[in-house]
């Protein structure tokens, strides 16, 4: 499969998954928080599939997921859940890229 198309699919799936995790949370502006989370995770999915780094794809996804998650973690001060989900999602998407792209 084309890596760009795979990235779009992975980004949508990861974004929707993260938004579903946010449904039970009580947030002051839930709609904005969910939109931000979706696009943050969409970017991880897309970039984890299309970047070329001199390392295995899972490691490149891990780095990409962590780096993209840092600003959201700083703004929300929810470091552990945001960084862990971003890093794990990036690594998993890197593995998916290895298998499908």
C-alpha positions in Angstrom: 0.0 0.0 0.0 1.1 3.6 -0.7 2.7 5.0 2.5 0.9 8.3 2.3 -2.5 6.6 2.0 -1.6 4.2 4.8 -0.6 7.2 6.9 -4.0 8.8 6.3 -5.8 5.6 7.3 -3.6 5.1 10.4 -4.1 8.7 11.4 -7.8 8.6 11.1 -8.0 5.3 13.1 -5.6 6.6 15.8 -7.4 9.9 16.0 -10.8 8.3 16.4 -9.5 5.9 19.0 -8.1 8.7 21.0 -11.3 10.7 20.8 -13.3 7.6 22.0 -11.0 7.5 25.0 -11.9 11.1 25.8 -15.7 10.6 25.9 -16.0 9.8 29.6 -13.7 12.7 30.6 -15.2 15.9 32.1 -13.6 18.8 30.1 -14.5 22.5 30.1 -14.5 22.7 26.3 -14.9 19.0 25.2 -15.5 19.7 21.5 -12.2 21.7 21.2 -10.2 19.2 23.2 -11.5 16.3 21.1 -10.7 18.1 17.8 -7.2 19.0 19.0 -6.6 15.4 20.2 -7.9 14.0 16.9 -5.6 16.1 14.7 -2.6 15.6 17.1 -3.0 11.8 16.7 -3.8 12.1 13.0 -0.5 13.8 12.5 1.3 11.0 14.3 -0.4 8.4 12.1 0.5 10.2 8.9 4.0 11.2 9.8 4.9 7.8 11.3 4.1 6.3 7.9 5.9 8.8 5.7 9.1 9.8 7.5 12.3 8.1 6.7 14.7 8.0 9.6 17.9 5.8 9.9 16.2 3.4 12.3 13.6 0.7 12.3 10.0 1.9 11.4 8.7 1.2 14.9 11.5 3.3 16.4 10.8 6.1 13.9 7.1 5.9 14.9 8.0 6.1 18.6 10.2 9.2 18.1 7.5 10.8 15.9 4.7 10.1 18.3 6.7 11.4 21.3 7.8 14.6 19.6 4.4 15.4 18.3 2.8 14.7 21.7 5.2 17.0 23.7 3.4 20.3 23.0 0.0 18.9 24.0 1.5 17.4 27.1 3.0 20.7 28.1 -0.2 22.7 27.5 -2.4 20.3 29.4 0.1 19.3 32.0 -1.0 15.7 31.5 2.4 14.4 30.6 2.2 10.7 31.2 -1.1 9.7 29.5 -0.5 12.0 26.4 3.2 11.0 26.0 2.6 7.3 26.6 -0.3 7.0 24.2 1.5 9.1 21.6 4.7 7.1 21.8 2.9 3.7 21.9 0.6 4.7 19.0 3.5 5.9 16.9 5.5 2.6 17.6 2.4 0.5 16.7 1.8 2.5 13.5 5.5 2.0 12.6 5.0 -1.7 12.9 1.9 -1.5 10.8 3.9 0.4 8.2 6.5 -2.3 8.2 3.8 -4.9 7.4 1.7 -3.0 4.9 3.8 -0.4 3.1 
